[in-house]
Amino acid sequence: MGILEFLFVPLILVLTVVLPCWIIFHNITRWRSAKVISAEDEKMLAELWESAAKMESRINSLERILDAEAPEWRTKI
């Protein structure tokens, strides 16, 4: 019995059972960790939310100024 015959059964077991299970469990772990938002991402979202609120306030101010100075500006667009 040669070395190739001795390693054939364990190799088949690894390729058909162990490797697919490892891939599945690895991906499940990655998916679970991806569902949780990191502290850095949460901080970035908070900054984006604050920036969007500031921009909305500025746009509203500009629209009020334009409405007062040039009421027909909306129809020219």
C-alpha positions, 0 to 999 in steps of 0.5 A: 500500500503506497503513500497515495493510497494511504492519503486518498481517504483522508483527502476525500474526507477533507474535500467533501466534509471538512472544507465545505463545512469550514467555508459555510461556518466562516461565511456565517461568522462574517455575515454576523459580524457584518450586521453589527455597525462599528463605532467608527461607522456610527460616528461617521453616520452621526457626522453625516446626519449633522452635516445634512441638517446644516445643509438643509438649514442653509438651503431653507435660508437661501430659499427664503432670501430668494423668495423675498428678493426675487419671488419669480425665481422658482418659475425660471428654473 
